[in-house]
Amino acid sequence: MPKTMDSDTESYEKTGGNPSNDIFEPAVLFLSGRFVFAEAATSTPLYQLNSDIRSISNKDSSVAVERVEHSVPELEIETEGVTDGTPRSRRLFNLVHPVNAQYRTDIPARYYITSAVPDMVGNIRLETSEARLRRTSFKVMLSPKKTSSNKPFFDEGTQELLFDIRPNWKVGRNCYKWSDSNGRQVAVDEKEDDRCKLSITRIMPQELRDALVATWLLRLWHDTAESKQAKRECKLA
């Protein structure tokens, strides 16, 4: 049985995590092109991608996720001459969907995430299963403290269940409920008028929120790449 990981800061520390001092309240985020914004501050992005994962024409096998940081440490202000409030991007994760993934046996998963820096939660694998009415459910499996420089990317014996993502039948066909390993809801992921929205419903440390957002983006990429239109264009290519 895989290990489990809770969304609470205390449980995260018990699994070997080293959370930052930044704890984030529930928030509503949305994806616009290559940027993730908070509904409460739509003029400043929180995260950015280096390509559009919702574009059918996107042929990338790896997409970088960066956090946009709007405050600069005092040391950098003094040594580099930048001003506080200058936006700076920090690469966090690589979203990966290898070319011809459905035909390959040399890859750890068809959709996965590697940490670009050691202080992230680890490497993440997206496991899928078909639910009722051909709706897809997902399990998000974590190999703690692994990064893109580790080989293999995933340790089978030390994987932990990070999130469980299931269709929310009571709300509608475009809605998913995200739960932690104890079954407690951490987010609701839905599509409204072609806008993808993530409503985070629990407080969590920075590293877990980063992982949640990155996995949400990977799930959206899965939906695009596995769509009928994408598969049709692939056959015509």
C-alpha positions as a Python dict, from the first residue, in 0.01 Angstrom:
ca = {
    (1, 'M'): (0, 0, 0),
    (2, 'P'): (136, 346, -82),
    (3, 'K'): (212, 586, 197),
    (4, 'T'): (-17, 884, 241),
    (5, 'M'): (50, 1252, 283),
    (6, 'D'): (-185, 1496, 451),
    (7, 'S'): (-252, 1851, 336),
    (8, 'D'): (-192, 1997, 683),
    (9, 'T'): (143, 2158, 762),
    (10, 'E'): (203, 1936, 1067),
    (11, 'S'): (147, 1615, 870),
    (12, 'Y'): (365, 1745, 590),
    (13, 'E'): (651, 1795, 836),
    (14, 'K'): (607, 1439, 969),
    (15, 'T'): (665, 1296, 620),
    (16, 'G'): (1002, 1472, 599),
    (17, 'G'): (878, 1789, 434),
    (18, 'N'): (1037, 2119, 525),
    (19, 'P'): (765, 2377, 469),
    (20, 'S'): (846, 2744, 437),
    (21, 'N'): (706, 2999, 677),
    (22, 'D'): (455, 3104, 412),
    (23, 'I'): (108, 2962, 480),
    (24, 'F'): (-165, 3042, 230),
    (25, 'E'): (-534, 3084, 292),
    (26, 'P'): (-800, 2938, 59),
    (27, 'A'): (-810, 3117, -277),
    (28, 'V'): (-960, 3097, -624),
    (29, 'L'): (-711, 3074, -912),
    (30, 'F'): (-768, 3065, -1285),
    (31, 'L'): (-563, 2993, -1596),
    (32, 'S'): (-543, 3254, -1872),
    (33, 'G'): (-315, 3158, -2159),
    (34, 'R'): (25, 3084, -2005),
    (35, 'F'): (-48, 3252, -1671),
    (36, 'V'): (-223, 3162, -1345),
    (37, 'F'): (-394, 3446, -1161),
    (38, 'A'): (-585, 3484, -836),
    (39, 'E'): (-938, 3614, -876),
    (40, 'A'): (-864, 3860, -596),
    (41, 'A'): (-574, 4017, -793),
    (42, 'T'): (-619, 3968, -1165),
    (43, 'S'): (-346, 4210, -1273),
    (44, 'T'): (-47, 4020, -1132),
    (45, 'P'): (19, 3654, -1224),
    (46, 'L'): (115, 3402, -956),
    (47, 'Y'): (257, 3138, -1189),
    (48, 'Q'): (361, 3120, -1553),
    (49, 'L'): (424, 2849, -1812),
    (50, 'N'): (662, 2862, -2105),
    (51, 'S'): (395, 2734, -2347),
    (52, 'D'): (17, 2707, -2365),
    (53, 'I'): (-88, 2363, -2239),
    (54, 'R'): (-447, 2416, -2358),
    (55, 'S'): (-346, 2471, -2720),
    (56, 'I'): (-404, 2168, -2944),
    (57, 'S'): (-110, 2282, -3155),
    (58, 'N'): (127, 2257, -2855),
    (59, 'K'): (374, 1979, -2941),
    (60, 'D'): (606, 2024, -2643),
    (61, 'S'): (696, 1717, -2438),
    (62, 'S'): (802, 1927, -2136),
    (63, 'V'): (661, 2254, -2004),
    (64, 'A'): (824, 2464, -1732),
    (65, 'V'): (619, 2598, -1439),
    (66, 'E'): (754, 2912, -1273),
    (67, 'R'): (634, 3101, -967),
    (68, 'V'): (623, 3478, -1011),
    (69, 'E'): (764, 3634, -696),
    (70, 'H'): (673, 3996, -635),
    (71, 'S'): (892, 4063, -331),
    (72, 'V'): (1270, 4053, -343),
    (73, 'P'): (1490, 3947, -46),
    (74, 'E'): (1678, 4235, 114),
    (75, 'L'): (2015, 4080, 25),
    (76, 'E'): (1929, 4086, -347),
    (77, 'I'): (1813, 4446, -320),
    (78, 'E'): (2148, 4543, -168),
    (79, 'T'): (2377, 4337, -393),
    (80, 'E'): (2196, 4343, -727),
    (81, 'G'): (2043, 4688, -719),
    (82, 'V'): (1688, 4569, -784),
    (83, 'T'): (1388, 4726, -614),
    (84, 'D'): (1142, 4557, -384),
    (85, 'G'): (828, 4464, -574),
    (86, 'T'): (1014, 4383, -896),
    (87, 'P'): (859, 4061, -1031),
    (88, 'R'): (1103, 3771, -1058),
    (89, 'S'): (1025, 3422, -1185),
    (90, 'R'): (1151, 3106, -1019),
    (91, 'R'): (1135, 2773, -1197),
    (92, 'L'): (964, 2512, -980),
    (93, 'F'): (856, 2212, -1188),
    (94, 'N'): (870, 2049, -1529),
    (95, 'L'): (540, 1911, -1658),
    (96, 'V'): (617, 1613, -1881),
    (97, 'H'): (412, 1434, -2146),
    (98, 'P'): (661, 1235, -2358),
    (99, 'V'): (613, 1208, -2733),
    (100, 'N'): (420, 893, -2830),
    (101, 'A'): (378, 818, -2459),
    (102, 'Q'): (95, 570, -2521),
    (103, 'Y'): (331, 342, -2715),
    (104, 'R'): (638, 361, -2489),
    (105, 'T'): (755, 137, -2207),
    (106, 'D'): (1073, 333, -2124),
    (107, 'I'): (898, 617, -1940),
    (108, 'P'): (770, 630, -1579),
    (109, 'A'): (424, 758, -1677),
    (110, 'R'): (237, 922, -1963),
    (111, 'Y'): (202, 1239, -1755),
    (112, 'Y'): (437, 1331, -1471),
    (113, 'I'): (613, 1620, -1296),
    (114, 'T'): (975, 1660, -1193),
    (115, 'S'): (1093, 1916, -938),
    (116, 'A'): (1336, 2167, -1084),
    (117, 'V'): (1481, 2258, -742),
    (118, 'P'): (1548, 2046, -428),
    (119, 'D'): (1316, 2240, -196),
    (120, 'M'): (999, 2134, -376),
    (121, 'V'): (791, 1838, -252),
    (122, 'G'): (942, 1586, -496),
    (123, 'N'): (850, 1420, -825),
    (124, 'I'): (485, 1356, -904),
    (125, 'R'): (317, 1094, -1119),
    (126, 'L'): (-39, 1123, -1250),
    (127, 'E'): (-223, 790, -1254),
    (128, 'T'): (-555, 767, -1437),
    (129, 'S'): (-854, 535, -1419),
    (130, 'E'): (-1181, 547, -1609),
    (131, 'A'): (-1483, 613, -1390),
    (132, 'R'): (-1853, 587, -1463),
    (133, 'L'): (-1981, 731, -1791),
    (134, 'R'): (-1621, 737, -1919),
    (135, 'R'): (-1519, 1014, -1681),
    (136, 'T'): (-1153, 994, -1576),
    (137, 'S'): (-1037, 986, -1214),
    (138, 'F'): (-680, 1057, -1110),
    (139, 'K'): (-443, 961, -831),
    (140, 'V'): (-148, 1191, -771),
    (141, 'M'): (150, 990, -646),
    (142, 'L'): (454, 1157, -490),
    (143, 'S'): (814, 1041, -459),
    (144, 'P'): (934, 1278, -185),
    (145, 'K'): (1250, 1483, -225),
    (146, 'K'): (1317, 1355, -575),
    (147, 'T'): (1413, 1607, -844),
    (148, 'S'): (1472, 1612, -1219),
    (149, 'S'): (1838, 1522, -1156),
    (150, 'N'): (1753, 1192, -983),
    (151, 'K'): (1743, 862, -1169),
    (152, 'P'): (1504, 696, -1152),
    (153, 'F'): (1254, 978, -1110),
    (154, 'F'): (1026, 762, -892),
    (155, 'D'): (1085, 511, -612),
    (156, 'E'): (807, 253, -624),
    (157, 'G'): (844, 161, -257),
    (158, 'T'): (829, 515, -119),
    (159, 'Q'): (548, 669, -322),
    (160, 'E'): (285, 860, -126),
    (161, 'L'): (-69, 946, -220),
    (162, 'L'): (-69, 1325, -249),
    (163, 'F'): (-413, 1398, -399),
    (164, 'D'): (-715, 1202, -516),
    (165, 'I'): (-906, 1369, -801),
    (166, 'R'): (-1257, 1253, -879),
    (167, 'P'): (-1543, 1384, -1095),
    (168, 'N'): (-1802, 1567, -888),
    (169, 'W'): (-2128, 1423, -1016),
    (170, 'K'): (-2347, 1649, -803),
    (171, 'V'): (-2210, 1971, -948),
    (172, 'G'): (-2168, 1900, -1317),
    (173, 'R'): (-1964, 1728, -1581),
    (174, 'N'): (-1683, 1984, -1583),
    (175, 'C'): (-1608, 1973, -1211),
    (176, 'Y'): (-1356, 1766, -1013),
    (177, 'K'): (-1313, 1733, -637),
    (178, 'W'): (-958, 1716, -503),
    (179, 'S'): (-902, 1537, -171),
    (180, 'D'): (-598, 1465, 42),
    (181, 'S'): (-498, 1118, 161),
    (182, 'N'): (-751, 1137, 446),
    (183, 'G'): (-1038, 1213, 210),
    (184, 'R'): (-1065, 1578, 311),
    (185, 'Q'): (-1140, 1821, 28),
    (186, 'V'): (-854, 2053, -61),
    (187, 'A'): (-978, 2202, -388),
    (188, 'V'): (-1247, 2207, -655),
    (189, 'D'): (-1138, 2217, -1018),
    (190, 'E'): (-1395, 2330, -1275),
    (191, 'K'): (-1447, 2485, -1614),
    (192, 'E'): (-1685, 2779, -1654),
    (193, 'D'): (-1747, 2939, -1994),
    (194, 'D'): (-1419, 2791, -2122),
    (195, 'R'): (-1229, 2935, -1822),
    (196, 'C'): (-1041, 2684, -1606),
    (197, 'K'): (-1067, 2761, -1235),
    (198, 'L'): (-912, 2606, -924),
    (199, 'S'): (-1080, 2687, -590),
    (200, 'I'): (-838, 2596, -309),
    (201, 'T'): (-1045, 2522, 1),
    (202, 'R'): (-782, 2457, 272),
    (203, 'I'): (-487, 2647, 414),
    (204, 'M'): (-153, 2497, 313),
    (205, 'P'): (219, 2575, 304),
    (206, 'Q'): (377, 2725, -6),
    (207, 'E'): (533, 2398, -127),
    (208, 'L'): (202, 2210, -121),
    (209, 'R'): (18, 2488, -297),
    (210, 'D'): (289, 2494, -563),
    (211, 'A'): (248, 2117, -609),
    (212, 'L'): (-132, 2147, -619),
    (213, 'V'): (-120, 2415, -888),
    (214, 'A'): (139, 2225, -1095),
    (215, 'T'): (-68, 1905, -1080),
    (216, 'W'): (-382, 2097, -1176),
    (217, 'L'): (-197, 2232, -1482),
    (218, 'L'): (-82, 1879, -1569),
    (219, 'R'): (-441, 1754, -1544),
    (220, 'L'): (-554, 2031, -1779),
    (221, 'W'): (-278, 1933, -2021),
    (222, 'H'): (-400, 1573, -2000),
    (223, 'D'): (-753, 1684, -2093),
    (224, 'T'): (-625, 1878, -2394),
    (225, 'A'): (-382, 1614, -2520),
    (226, 'E'): (-635, 1331, -2475),
    (227, 'S'): (-924, 1519, -2636),
    (228, 'K'): (-1085, 1387, -2954),
    (229, 'Q'): (-968, 1693, -3145),
    (230, 'A'): (-605, 1643, -3042),
    (231, 'K'): (-611, 1276, -3135),
    (232, 'R'): (-773, 1356, -3469),
    (233, 'E'): (-505, 1613, -3551),
    (234, 'C'): (-235, 1368, -3446),
    (235, 'K'): (-363, 1113, -3698),
    (236, 'L'): (-365, 1375, -3972),
    (237, 'A'): (-12, 1496, -3896),
}
